[in-house]
């Protein structure tokens, strides 16, 4: 359910299907422990870790060139 952050709706979806429910990390999403209690099967971080790693790598490369 990428884009969905409302706990009540997430829980309702989890209760309404036998399929695994996935959510994507974004502002307003509850912590993983709470999502698991709601029935979420998988939490995706999307491109966030990659983007963060590339920012760090770029900053380190710029610093090394000084």
C-alpha positions as MATLAB code, in Angstrom:
seq = 'XXXXXXXXXXXXXXXXXXXXXXXXXXXXXXXXXXXXXXXXXXXXXXXXXXXXXXXXXXXXXXXXXX';
ca = [
       0.000    0.000    0.000;
       2.582    2.613   -1.046;
       1.448    6.074    0.035;
      -0.901    4.892    2.772;
       0.011    6.015    6.310;
      -3.327    5.855    8.126;
      -3.143    3.081   10.745;
      -6.885    2.408   10.744;
      -6.960    1.954    6.963;
      -3.818   -0.176    6.971;
      -5.314   -2.428    9.648;
      -8.616   -2.673    7.757;
      -6.801   -3.718    4.588;
      -4.731   -6.304    6.479;
      -7.890   -7.776    7.997;
      -9.696   -7.792    4.647;
      -7.212   -9.812    2.611;
      -5.274  -13.031    2.793;
      -2.534  -11.494    0.658;
       0.576  -10.051    2.320;
       0.283   -6.299    2.828;
       3.304   -4.111    2.090;
       3.781   -0.469    3.053;
       6.416    2.081    2.066;
       8.296    4.216    4.566;
       7.330    7.889    4.395;
       6.539   10.753    6.715;
       3.626    9.921    8.976;
       4.032    6.145    8.851;
       3.930    4.414   12.235;
       6.975    2.555   13.594;
       7.644   -0.984   12.355;
       6.557   -2.615   15.609;
       3.107   -1.006   15.398;
       2.765   -1.842   11.704;
       3.492   -5.489   12.474;
       0.708   -5.461   15.074;
      -1.633   -4.039   12.427;
      -0.811   -7.023   10.197;
       1.709   -5.529    7.765;
       3.906   -8.219    6.200;
       6.651   -6.103    4.662;
       7.985   -2.587    5.044;
       9.743   -1.170    2.004;
      12.257    1.624    2.261;
      12.118    2.223   -1.479;
      15.068    4.254   -2.743;
      15.742    5.979    0.612;
      18.834    3.908    1.612;
      20.343    4.276   -1.876;
      19.731    8.024   -2.020;
      21.212    8.479    1.464;
      24.265    6.405    0.549;
      24.842    8.418   -2.635;
      24.600   11.710   -0.692;
      27.168   10.455    1.801;
      29.462    9.195   -0.957;
      29.252   12.519   -2.794;
      29.978   14.495    0.380;
      32.998   12.309    1.109;
      34.280   12.652   -2.453;
      33.920   16.445   -2.330;
      35.736   16.536    1.024;
      38.546   14.356   -0.337;
      39.082   16.729   -3.267;
      39.667   19.759   -1.023;
];
